[in-house]
Amino acid sequence: MSHSFTKLWIHTILETKNRQELIDYAIEKQLYDCIREELNELGCPR
């Protein structure tokens, strides 16, 4: 039986209109850690 494997690489860039800062510096690290944790749980490589 034949198998085929596919890798889909996605590069995400988050940016706001006019580069307006919407993420408060007080929670920035916590937010990025949460996103990183979710991606790791989904099996996304770094």
CORHUMO-V92280 format. One record per residue. N is the residue number from 1. PHI is phi in whole degrees, -180 to 180 (none if undefined). OMEGA is omega in degrees with one decimal (none if undefined). D_LAST is the distance of its C-alpha to the last C-alpha in Angstrom with 1 decimal. Layout:
n = <N;N>
phi = <PHI;PHI>
omega = <OMEGA;OMEGA>
d_last = <D_LAST;D_LAST>
This chain:
n = <1;2;3;4;5;6;7;8;9;10;11;12;13;14;15;16;17;18;19;20;21;22;23;24;25;26;27;28;29;30;31;32;33;34;35;36;37;38;39;40;41;42;43;44;45;46>
phi = <none;-87;-123;-129;-121;-132;-114;-116;-98;-123;-112;-106;-124;-99;-147;-105;-60;59;54;-69;-80;-110;-96;-68;-59;-67;-115;-57;-63;-62;-64;-66;-64;-65;-62;-61;-63;-62;-66;-63;-65;-83;84;-79;-73;-84>
omega = <-177.7;176.4;172.3;-179.1;-179.7;171.7;177.7;-179.1;-179.6;176.2;-175.9;175.2;179.3;-177.9;179.0;178.7;-179.0;179.4;178.5;-178.9;-178.0;-179.6;179.9;-179.0;-178.7;-178.3;-174.5;-178.5;179.6;179.7;-179.4;175.5;179.1;178.2;179.6;179.8;178.7;179.7;177.1;179.1;178.1;178.4;179.0;178.2;177.7;none>
d_last = <32.0;29.5;25.8;23.3;19.6;17.5;13.9;13.4;10.7;11.0;10.5;12.0;14.3;16.5;19.8;23.3;26.6;28.1;25.0;26.7;25.0;24.9;22.5;24.7;23.5;24.6;22.0;19.1;17.1;18.0;16.9;13.4;13.1;14.4;12.1;9.0;11.1;12.1;8.9;8.3;11.9;11.6;9.5;6.6;3.8;0.0>
